[in-house]
Amino acid sequence: MLKIYKKTILFGTSKPDPRLESLAPDGNQSVGTKLSNAMAIPAMIAGALVGTLVFSAFFALLLIPVSIIGFRAWWLLRKLKNAPVEDSLEAEYTVVSDTSTKANSPDDTI
């Protein structure tokens, strides 16, 4: 457990600050402090392991739909590339030329 203390220095008094309880009066740590220090490292390791497992599960849940969508897109592109392509267009057409507009244009006058 992380403890944050604010220390105020008072001039002219010799009494110790009662709010600072991390050390006993003889300078030794209390049993609760020793226990919390001993439990801090296993708690951090357990938190890292649980966080890794949660992240892995989230990543797997995200990876499965993305891979299905990617496979489907690849399959459709593959089908489009293998589809037969017709290079020519067959149709009936008639060429119509309008000679009257060419004769009246200003560029053709001499």
C-alpha positions as CSV (number, residue, x, y, z in Angstrom):
1,M,0.0,0.0,0.0
2,L,1.4,3.4,-1.0
3,K,1.3,5.9,1.8
4,I,1.9,9.6,1.2
5,Y,2.6,11.9,4.1
6,K,2.9,15.6,4.4
7,K,5.5,16.7,6.9
8,T,5.2,20.1,8.5
9,I,8.3,21.4,10.3
10,L,7.5,23.4,13.3
11,F,10.3,25.6,14.8
12,G,10.5,25.9,18.5
13,T,8.9,22.6,19.4
14,S,10.5,19.2,20.1
15,K,7.3,17.1,19.9
16,P,7.2,14.5,17.1
17,D,4.5,14.8,14.5
18,P,1.7,12.3,15.5
19,R,0.5,11.9,11.9
20,L,3.7,10.2,10.8
21,E,3.0,6.6,11.8
22,S,5.1,4.7,9.3
23,L,7.8,4.0,11.9
24,A,7.3,3.1,15.5
25,P,8.8,5.3,18.1
26,D,11.8,3.1,18.4
27,G,12.5,3.2,14.6
28,N,11.1,-0.2,13.7
29,Q,8.4,-0.9,11.3
30,S,5.0,-2.1,12.6
31,V,3.6,-5.5,11.7
32,G,1.0,-3.9,9.4
33,T,3.6,-2.1,7.4
34,K,5.7,-5.2,7.1
35,L,2.7,-7.2,5.9
36,S,1.7,-4.6,3.4
37,N,5.3,-4.5,2.0
38,A,5.4,-8.3,1.8
39,M,2.0,-8.4,-0.1
40,A,2.9,-5.6,-2.5
41,I,5.1,-7.6,-4.8
42,P,2.8,-10.6,-5.2
43,A,-0.2,-8.2,-5.7
44,M,1.7,-6.4,-8.5
45,I,2.6,-9.8,-10.2
46,A,-1.0,-11.0,-9.9
47,G,-2.2,-7.7,-11.4
48,A,0.2,-8.0,-14.3
49,L,-0.9,-11.6,-15.0
50,V,-4.6,-10.7,-14.8
51,G,-4.1,-7.7,-17.1
52,T,-2.2,-9.8,-19.6
53,L,-5.0,-12.4,-19.6
54,V,-7.7,-9.7,-20.1
55,F,-5.8,-8.1,-22.9
56,S,-5.2,-11.4,-24.6
57,A,-8.9,-12.3,-24.4
58,F,-9.9,-8.9,-25.7
59,F,-7.4,-9.2,-28.6
60,A,-8.7,-12.7,-29.4
61,L,-12.3,-11.5,-29.5
62,L,-11.3,-8.6,-31.8
63,L,-9.0,-10.8,-34.0
64,I,-11.7,-13.4,-34.8
65,P,-14.2,-11.0,-36.6
66,V,-11.4,-9.1,-38.3
67,S,-9.9,-12.3,-39.7
68,I,-13.3,-13.5,-40.9
69,I,-13.9,-10.2,-42.7
70,G,-10.4,-10.2,-44.2
71,F,-10.8,-13.8,-45.4
72,R,-14.2,-12.9,-47.0
73,A,-12.7,-9.8,-48.8
74,W,-9.8,-11.9,-50.0
75,W,-12.1,-14.6,-51.3
76,L,-14.3,-12.0,-53.2
77,L,-11.2,-10.4,-54.8
78,R,-10.0,-13.8,-55.8
79,K,-13.3,-14.6,-57.5
80,L,-13.3,-11.2,-59.3
81,K,-9.7,-11.8,-60.6
82,N,-10.7,-15.3,-61.9
83,A,-13.9,-14.2,-63.5
84,P,-13.9,-14.2,-67.4
85,V,-13.4,-10.8,-68.9
86,E,-15.0,-9.8,-72.2
87,D,-12.7,-7.5,-74.1
88,S,-15.1,-6.6,-76.9
89,L,-18.5,-5.0,-77.0
90,E,-20.9,-6.1,-79.7
91,A,-23.5,-3.7,-80.8
92,E,-25.1,-2.3,-84.0
93,Y,-24.5,1.3,-84.8
94,T,-24.9,3.8,-87.6
95,V,-22.5,6.6,-88.5
96,V,-24.3,9.9,-89.1
97,S,-22.5,12.9,-90.5
98,D,-23.9,16.3,-90.8
99,T,-22.2,18.0,-93.8
100,S,-24.4,21.2,-93.5
101,T,-22.7,22.3,-90.3
102,K,-19.3,21.9,-91.8
103,A,-20.1,24.0,-94.8
104,N,-21.4,26.9,-92.7
105,S,-18.6,27.0,-90.3
106,P,-16.3,30.1,-90.4
107,D,-13.1,28.1,-90.6
108,D,-14.0,26.7,-94.1
109,T,-14.7,30.0,-95.8
110,I,-12.0,31.2,-98.3
